[in-house]
Amino acid sequence: MAIDGLTNNDIKHIRDQVKTIAVVGLSPKPHRASHQVALYLQQQGYHIIPVHPQHQTILGLTCYPNLTAIPMHVDMVDCFRASEAMLALADEVIAIGAKVMWMQLGIYHADAAAKARAAGITVVMDRCPKIEFPQLN
């Protein structure tokens, strides 16, 4: 079983239900994983919202300095930050009312996951939607 305890059906439900995805730590550099994943999600029809405090636009989209600055509803937060940043990020995910907190490959934080889950948020850890979504039928 995966480290986050989620099944393929859980991931499929996320894939099929979310529409708007904030990508925290999205890089404007095309060779970076965050850029490639966000571009893939955008090409799959998801509404992507870049989150990075040092940029105004990424992928031709308005970039926000943090989650709480986003003026619209976010279904899922895709996290490209170090594991140590996850606890504070969980607070932002809770504050904006997102349904899913997705920690990318190599990112795991048990306390952040517990905090988000206690607020009713589905938590995905150590996975990538660009890898997971296409595998599901």
Protein Blocks (a to p, Z undefined) as FASTA:
>chain_A
ZZkopafklmmmmmmmpmbdcdehiafbfkbmklmmmmmmmmnopacddddfkbfbgghi
acdfbfklpcbdcfbdcddbdfklmmmmmmmmmmnopabdcddehiacfklmmmmmmnop
acdehiafklmmmmpZZ
